[in-house]
Amino acid sequence: DRDVTGVQTCALPICKVVQHGDRLRVQTELLRTADGSQIWGEHYKRSISDVFEIEEEIAKEITEALELRLTSDENKQLGKRYTKNKEAYELYLQGKYLWNRRGSASLTRAVALFEQAIEKDPAYALAWAGIAECYTTYGFYEVLSPGESMPKAREVAQRALSLDASLAEPHACLGWIKSLYEWDWPGGEREFRQAIELNPHVASAHYWFAFALAAQQRWQEGIAASRRALDIDPASPRIYTILGPCLAGAGRIEEALEACRKGLELDPLFPNSHFAMGLAYEAN
């Protein structure tokens, strides 16, 4: 998802991992989103103890496949390890998977996994950020009320930043909290823009920013933020649930309905996609 030659807007990375005992089998592909054709693909068979080395090798080969020219800072970020504890890393990945699934059960289980990762490595800032992301979305799924969850989300996001000020995810959480809980629109926008400046490839930063823009009826900016999120994560049905309403708000009803249909194609059972479709029809 590197924004250099425009390649990121047409390339989708796919990674499948199968574990057998202490062995990992990793299948990776880079696909053109336009037609699903393969740009690059590779298989890896390694010991689970080599998980960090596999990740770095894959990142390097994708960069070479896309012919990207990285700055020295970007090369450092590409090789950055946020924890040296492999068990903590594995717990974090499991938690992130569940966070992406959403739903009350998945979110509460994700928090438990992030907490286990922190037990293994208390300085693991990304795991703290994962907890903040979960608390930020708890209100939507009725795990806790916003009055209970948002102060906790703020506290944990600030804890993550105290451990690693370069992380984008905690700033995105703070942007959501300031915008849609505290109604501090300028403060929220500053947090979102700082998140995007720190790492423009975090889809949730653009996605949540689009929500804040839509709440202010800044439809064109919301459309742009939604599309940037889709450039990064084109397989996410959630992003279509804000792109559709932004298009509808801008009076582009047919495009809005088409965006909602694409979200439903990705996950027909995702309730927010049906809600977004209803909003698009109402705007017609």
Order of alpha helices (4+ residues) and beta strands (2+ residues): beta-beta-beta-alpha-alpha-alpha-alpha-alpha-alpha-alpha-alpha-alpha-alpha-alpha-alpha-alpha
